Amino acid sequence: MSPRENPFGQVLVALVTPFTADGEVDWPGVEQHIDDCITAGADGIVVTGTTGETSTLTDPEKLRLVEVGKSVAAGRAKIITGGGSNETAHAIHLYKQSEKAGADGVMIVTPYYNKPTQAGVLTHFRMIADATDLPVILYDIPGRTGIPITYETIVRASHHPNILAVKDAKGDFAEVSRVLNNTDLMYFSGDDTNVLPHLAIGATGLIGVTANITSTPYRTIVDAVNRGDLATATAEHKRVEPLVRAVMTHVPGTVAAKYVLHGLGRIGSPRVRLPLVGPEDSEAYAIETSLEAVRDIPGADFSNFRPDRNAAAGGALPKVPGTTR
């Protein structure tokens, strides 16, 4: 298949949304965090995705995150809007508004909870892709949505001119290889532990949670793979593994990433919105223990790490609840 131009970047951060202690969006904190990620090596920022707590953001917050992202990036990185909706009409409306707000692309998650047939999944994707001129990434994460995007559906979706890529959090490498052999879709690793394996079989890049802490190792891995230097990519993969374990194995990635960022002094509060809550003591201890194995990772200096379990405790109820309209 002929290669397509990549409009998304290769090192994409699944951005956390910094909140104040009472659960409101910390807009100066958002600006600083986006700038930090880009400075560290990211060339794409996914706002309002799973890690950004899309389920508890309002539509106005989602659109402002796109606007703020575009302003801060100033051409240095692409701004992709994630999330979507399990209501096709709402998803279409949201992505149209995101395009007006300046998004460079959209990431459409498989419809969740409804458990549609694959025909319904395909129709959902096609109708959204029809409604926008932006390039589309399909987000395949059956652990959260309840259903996968099957190989046949991915191939059929690939014929749509706006559907250019898949974010894979399914981890079926045989299927990824099959899709890459039979379509011209790009693949992005959606599992921080599998970034290098995905790249090794032909993926374009990653959309990572751990990259909130530092994008630099992923820039190193991607650049090394691009030039065929597997030894350097493997060494960096091994070096970043303890950080990935700290962020991705003990609590939801959003919770751990905010806990770590706050302990590093990079965001003002580790607060998440309910029903997410901060780590309990045993979970915080597990995160901190994993971080003890982190050594010499650019952008991840833990010599002055000061975690605050009290600040992270519980979850917040924002003043305005997220709604479908």
Number of C-alpha atoms within 10 A of each C-alpha: 9 7 9 11 8 12 14 27 18 22 30 31 30 26 29 27 27 29 23 18 17 16 19 20 17 17 16 12 18 21 17 14 22 26 18 18 26 24 16 20 21 27 22 27 30 29 30 29 22 21 25 23 21 21 17 21 21 18 19 12 16 22 23 15 26 27 18 20 25 22 13 19 21 11 10 15 25 24 30 31 29 29 26 25 22 21 13 18 13 15 23 21 17 23 27 18 18 26 19 13 17 19 25 22 24 29 25 27 28 27 27 17 11 12 15 16 11 16 9 14 24 18 15 23 24 19 14 25 23 14 14 20 15 22 20 26 28 24 24 24 21 17 10 15 18 14 20 20 24 13 13 12 16 21 18 13 23 22 14 14 13 20 25 23 25 27 23 26 20 18 16 10 14 10 13 20 15 12 20 18 12 11 18 17 25 24 27 28 25 24 21 21 17 17 21 24 15 24 20 16 14 17 24 23 26 30 27 26 27 27 26 27 24 26 26 22 23 29 23 17 24 23 16 17 21 14 8 12 13 15 12 14 24 15 11 20 21 10 17 23 16 19 22 24 19 25 28 21 14 18 20 15 20 25 24 25 26 28 29 27 24 22 20 18 13 17 23 18 23 31 28 32 21 15 11 17 18 27 23 15 12 10 15 22 14 17 25 17 13 19 20 13 15 19 14 11 15 12 14 21 14 16 8 9 16 14 18 15 17 12 15 23 17 17 19 20 14 19 9 10 10 15 10 13 9
